[in-house]
Amino acid sequence: MRKLELKDAPLMLEWMYDEEICRGFQYPFAEMTLERAEDFIRHSFDEENQHFAFVNEQDEYLGTVSLKHISHVNDKAEYAVVARKCAQGTGAAQRATEELLRYAFTELNLNKVCLSVLAENVRAQKFYEKCGFKREGLEKDAVKINGIYHDHIWYGIVRRGV
């Protein structure tokens, strides 16, 4: 895991243009340009949002793992992950998640990391549970994607649970 670098932008576009990967996202990633991806990378790390690349042995970008809405008032952040198709099922995202959680709890001294996922995204839910996240609740009609409301399931993990 390392900070995002400008060289990652073209490979980021690979997953952003993949309809299957982006099906459950509200943001219209298919409209992303190389210039906008590079701008995102330039502004990808600050006190409130920290986005990292996870990479292979050749330092090739495989995906992004993030802590968003970092709050030192509540000692909490929201987690997100996305992986290129070539990285799915390899364990790379799980290793990056474990490293990110260690960073969140030891370096940032956070108490809790949470996430929300579409209720119909069972594959992602199994992944989050494998990483140690616990289901905390259901939010009905939480997001509107392509004119249809979807439920979100909230997950969390606390420092003592790592």
C-alpha positions as CSV (number, residue, x, y, z in Angstrom):
1,M,0.0,0.0,0.0
2,R,1.3,3.4,-0.9
3,K,-0.1,6.9,-1.7
4,L,-1.6,7.2,-5.2
5,E,0.7,8.4,-7.9
6,L,0.0,10.1,-11.2
7,K,1.2,7.0,-13.0
8,D,-1.8,5.2,-11.5
9,A,-4.4,7.3,-13.4
10,P,-4.6,5.2,-16.6
11,L,-5.2,2.0,-14.7
12,M,-7.7,3.7,-12.4
13,L,-9.7,4.5,-15.6
14,E,-9.8,0.8,-16.3
15,W,-12.1,0.1,-13.4
16,M,-13.9,3.4,-13.7
17,Y,-15.0,2.4,-17.3
18,D,-16.0,-1.1,-16.2
19,E,-19.8,-1.2,-16.0
20,E,-19.8,-4.3,-13.8
21,I,-17.5,-2.8,-11.2
22,C,-19.3,0.6,-11.1
23,R,-22.9,-0.8,-11.2
24,G,-23.6,0.1,-7.6
25,F,-21.8,3.4,-7.5
26,Q,-23.6,6.8,-7.5
27,Y,-20.7,8.7,-9.0
28,P,-20.7,8.6,-12.8
29,F,-17.1,7.2,-13.1
30,A,-17.7,6.4,-16.9
31,E,-17.5,10.2,-17.4
32,M,-14.0,10.4,-15.8
33,T,-11.2,11.7,-18.0
34,L,-7.4,11.1,-17.6
35,E,-7.0,14.7,-16.6
36,R,-9.7,14.5,-13.9
37,A,-8.2,11.2,-12.6
38,E,-4.8,12.9,-12.3
39,D,-6.4,15.9,-10.5
40,F,-8.1,13.5,-8.1
41,I,-4.7,11.9,-7.4
42,R,-3.1,15.3,-6.7
43,H,-5.8,16.0,-4.1
44,S,-6.1,12.4,-2.7
45,F,-4.5,12.8,0.6
46,D,-5.3,15.3,3.3
47,E,-6.6,15.4,6.9
48,E,-10.2,14.4,5.9
49,N,-9.7,11.9,3.1
50,Q,-6.8,9.5,2.5
51,H,-6.7,7.3,-0.6
52,F,-4.0,4.7,-1.2
53,A,-3.1,2.5,-4.0
54,F,-2.5,-1.2,-3.5
55,V,0.0,-2.6,-6.0
56,N,1.7,-5.8,-7.1
57,E,5.4,-6.6,-6.8
58,Q,6.1,-4.5,-9.9
59,D,4.4,-1.5,-8.3
60,E,1.5,-1.8,-10.8
61,Y,-1.7,-0.2,-9.5
62,L,-4.3,-2.9,-8.6
63,G,-6.9,-0.8,-6.8
64,T,-7.7,2.0,-4.3
65,V,-8.3,1.6,-0.6
66,S,-9.5,4.7,1.3
67,L,-10.4,6.3,4.5
68,K,-12.9,9.1,4.0
69,H,-14.6,11.6,6.2
70,I,-11.9,11.1,8.8
71,S,-13.1,12.6,12.1
72,H,-10.7,13.1,15.0
73,V,-13.7,14.4,17.0
74,N,-15.3,11.0,16.8
75,D,-12.1,9.0,16.1
76,K,-13.9,7.5,13.1
77,A,-13.6,7.2,9.3
78,E,-15.5,5.6,6.4
79,Y,-13.7,2.9,4.4
80,A,-13.9,2.2,0.7
81,V,-12.1,-0.1,-1.7
82,V,-12.2,-0.8,-5.4
83,A,-10.1,-3.2,-7.4
84,R,-9.3,-3.7,-11.0
85,K,-10.7,-7.0,-12.4
86,C,-7.2,-8.5,-12.6
87,A,-6.8,-8.1,-8.9
88,Q,-10.2,-9.5,-7.8
89,G,-10.0,-12.9,-6.1
90,T,-6.2,-12.6,-5.6
91,G,-6.2,-11.5,-1.9
92,A,-4.6,-8.1,-2.7
93,A,-7.7,-6.1,-1.6
94,Q,-7.9,-8.0,1.6
95,R,-4.2,-7.5,2.4
96,A,-4.6,-3.8,1.6
97,T,-7.7,-3.6,3.8
98,E,-5.8,-5.2,6.7
99,E,-2.9,-2.8,6.2
100,L,-5.3,0.2,6.0
101,L,-7.0,-0.8,9.2
102,R,-3.7,-1.1,11.0
103,Y,-2.8,2.4,9.8
104,A,-6.2,3.7,10.9
105,F,-6.0,2.3,14.4
106,T,-2.3,2.8,15.1
107,E,-1.2,5.8,13.1
108,L,-4.4,7.8,13.0
109,N,-5.5,6.5,16.4
110,L,-9.1,6.0,15.2
111,N,-11.5,3.9,17.2
112,K,-13.9,2.9,14.4
113,V,-14.0,2.4,10.7
114,C,-17.3,2.0,9.0
115,L,-18.7,1.4,5.5
116,S,-22.0,1.0,3.7
117,V,-22.8,-1.4,0.9
118,L,-25.8,-2.0,-1.3
119,A,-28.0,-4.7,0.2
120,E,-27.9,-6.7,-3.0
121,N,-24.1,-6.7,-3.2
122,V,-23.7,-10.0,-1.3
123,R,-20.2,-10.6,-2.7
124,A,-18.9,-7.4,-1.2
125,Q,-20.6,-8.1,2.1
126,K,-18.8,-11.5,2.3
127,F,-15.5,-9.7,1.6
128,Y,-16.1,-7.1,4.4
129,E,-17.1,-9.8,6.9
130,K,-13.9,-11.8,6.0
131,C,-11.9,-8.6,6.7
132,G,-13.5,-8.4,10.2
133,F,-16.3,-5.9,9.7
134,K,-19.5,-6.5,11.6
135,R,-23.0,-5.8,10.2
136,E,-24.5,-3.0,12.2
137,G,-27.8,-2.2,10.5
138,L,-29.9,-1.6,7.4
139,E,-30.8,1.8,6.0
140,K,-33.9,1.6,3.8
141,D,-33.9,3.5,0.5
142,A,-30.5,5.0,1.3
143,V,-29.4,5.8,-2.3
144,K,-30.9,6.4,-5.6
145,I,-29.1,4.9,-8.6
146,N,-30.5,5.2,-12.1
147,G,-33.9,6.3,-10.6
148,I,-34.2,3.3,-8.3
149,Y,-33.9,3.4,-4.5
150,H,-31.6,0.9,-2.9
151,D,-31.1,-0.2,0.7
152,H,-27.6,0.1,2.3
153,I,-26.2,-2.2,4.9
154,W,-23.8,-0.6,7.4
155,Y,-20.8,-2.3,8.7
156,G,-18.2,-1.3,11.3
157,I,-15.0,-2.4,12.9
158,V,-13.6,-1.0,16.2
159,R,-10.0,-0.9,17.3
160,R,-10.5,-3.7,19.9
161,G,-12.0,-5.9,17.1
162,V,-8.8,-5.9,15.0
